[in-house]
């Protein structure tokens, strides 16, 4: 997706529609029509949620690039909301790590390779520990819910593009959330929340341009469930760590097949 500066934004009354916004240099950026279609359903939802989802998506898809100044006025035009919801949305994005705050200004965070690797490593350590604890505390009902999610993920068409990726992100997040909750530790849940707030599959797909292997990931989900069902903490810890680390992005300058 590229800027199309020659195209005039659609307007409704005095406001710009949600498919256009201004970069800090004054040029127009456009959100993919497919994304707009998905988010049109949010028209009647709370303005904060609408602003949050649209800005977050623009960051993850690269429409808003690392270092871009997240100014409230153009973002209000992009999201079709006032500046107050945008301000709250930006506060949430800073909390998630997708944006940074400097001297009362906010900018898109820079996901360097080193930073992404650290995010993967931290999440692997926290979630693998949570899986080990959960193996002793998870209920049969929670295991059945994990099995249901695996079946739902199996129904996703790997060739389905952005729609498939979005469906996988939703179901995958539910899967991991159930396991963290099953650890029955408020402190562990709080510690894990920050690390899991950035969907690793989206970082990998949109920032590092490496595809999501849905089938392989779901087979690993089955391995994790088996470990939990057998109340085997060591197996659950190892399976979860391997699951997350197996998706760690490779540097862009590594040729396909290198190091295998």
N, C-alpha and C positions, 0 to 999 in steps of 0.2 A: 504494500500500500504506500502510495506516494502522495506528496502534496500536489494539489492542482490549483495553482494560484490564479489561473485565468478564469476559473469557474466561480460564478457568483453564488453565494450561499442562498438557499431558499429562505424565505422569510414568512412569518405569520404575524401580521400586525407589525409591531416594532421589534419582534424577537426572532432570533436565528433558530432554525430547527436543529435537532440534536446531531445531524450528520456533519456539522462543520464547527470549527473553533479556530482561534488564532494562536499561532506560535509566538514566542517572545519577540521574534524579529518582524512580526506583523503578517507573516504568510499564513495562508489557510491550510488546515489539515482536515482530513475527512475520515470518519469512522466507516468501516466496511458496511455496506447495506445489510449484509446478513446479521451483523452484530446489532445494527439498528433495529432490524426486525425482531430479534430476540428480546431486545430491551424495550420495545414499544409496549410490551405487556406491563412494564413498570410505570407507565404513565400515571396510573391512579394510585401508585404506592407512595409511601412517604418520600418527600423531596430529598431527604438526607440519603436514603437508600438508593434512590435514582442517581444522585450525584456521585455517590461512592462507587456504584457498580460501573457507571460509564467512565469515570476517571481511571479506575483500577484497570478496566479492560483496555483503555487507551495506552496505559503504561505497559501492560503485559504484551500487547500486540506490537509495541514499538511505535505507535502513532505519537506518543509522547516519549521522547528519547532521554537517556541518562543525561542529567545536567539541565534539562529544560526547566525554566522557571514556571512554577505552577501558580500563575496569577489568577486571582478570584474572578475578575471581570470576564475574561475570555472563557474560563471554565464554566461560568454561569450561562454564557451563551451556548456552549457546547451541550450542557446538560439540561437546558431549559428550566433552570431553577434560579432562585435568588442567591446572593452571595453567602447568606447565613448557612444554608445546607452545604454549600461548597466548602465553607470554612470547617464545618464539622467533619465532612468527608475527608478533607486533607489531614485533619487531626488523626483520624483513624488510620489513614494510609501511612502516616509517620510512625504510628504505633506498630504497624505491621512490618515496617522496614522498606516499603515500596517508595517512600519519599523521605527526605531529610529536611530538618528545620535549621535555618541559619539566620540569626538576627531578624526574626519575625517574618522571614521569607521561607518559602518551601520550594524544593527542587526534586526532580525525579532522581531516585537513588541510582548509583552506578553499580551494576552487577558485573563486576570484573570476574574473570574465571576463578581467581583466588577466593573471592567472597562467596561465590556460588558453592565452591567445594567445601568451604567452612560450614555453610548452611546444611549441606548434605551430611557432613560428619557429625555436627551437633545433633541433628535430628536422629541419625542412626544410633547414637549413644543413648539419647533420651528414650526413644521409642523402643529400642531393644530391651532396655531395663524395664520399661513399663510392661512389655510383653511377658518378661520373666515373672514379674510380680502378678500380672493378670492370670497367668497359668494356674495359680493357686486359688484364685478368687472368682474367676469368671463363671457365670451361671450357664445352665443348659440353654436357657432362652437366648442369651447373648450369642452363644455359639450358633444357634439356629439362625439368628439374624445375620451373622457373618456368612453363613452358608447361602442365605437368600441373596445377599449382595454379590457373592461370587457368581451365582446363576444369572443375575441381572447384568453383570459385566460381560459374561459370556455372550450375551445377546447383542453386544455392541459390534457394529461392523468396523473392523480396523481400518478400512479404506474410506470411512465416513468423514474424513477431514475434520474441520473445526467442530462440527456437531458431535462427532464421536469423541473428540478430545474433551469437550465440555461435559458430556455424559459420564465419561470415565472419571474426570476430576471430581464430580459430585459423589459418585458411588465410592470411589477410592477414599475420599475424605471421610465418608461415613464409616467405612471399614476401619480405618485407623483410629477414628474417634471412639468407636465402641471399645477397642482394646485398651486405649488409655483410660477410659472411664472404668473399665473392668478392674483396673489396678486398685480402685477404691482409695485413692490418695489425693486429697485436695492439693497438697503441695506439689506433687508430681504433675498434676493436671495444669497447675499454674506455670510451672517451669516449662512444660511442653508446649503450652499455648503459643508462646512467641515463635518458637521454632517451626511449628506447623502452620502458622498463619500465612506463610508464603507457599502456595501450592508448588511443590517441586516439579511436578510434571509440566506445569505451565512455564516455569522458569526454564526448564530444559527445552520445551518446544519452541517458545516464542523468543527467548533471549539467546539460547545457544543453538537453535536451529537443528536440534537432534530429535528424531521422531520418538514417539512413545510406543513401546512394544507391549500392547495391551494383553496379548495372549500370554507372554512370558510372565508379566506382572501378576496375572490372575492365577497362574500355576503356583507362583510363590505364595499367593494368598492361601491357596489350598494347603500348602505345606505348613504355614503358620497356624491355620485352623487345626490341623492334625496334632500339632504340638500342644496347643491349648486344650484340645479335647482329651489328651492323655495326661494333662496336668504336669507336663514336662517343662519345667522352667528353663533349664539349660538349652533345650532344643528350641523353645519359643524365642529365647534371647538371640540365639545364633541365626535362626530363620529370619527374624525381623531385621537384624543388622545386615544380613546378606541381601535381603529384599531391597532395602533402601540404597545400600552402597552399589548394588549392581546397576542402578540407574544414574550413578554419578556421571555428569557430562565429561567428555574428553575435550582437551584443548582443540581449538579450530584448526591448528596447524598439524594435527596428527592425521596422516593419510588413512583412508579406510582400509581396515585389515592390518594396520600396523600394530605390532606388539601382541598379536594373537598367536 
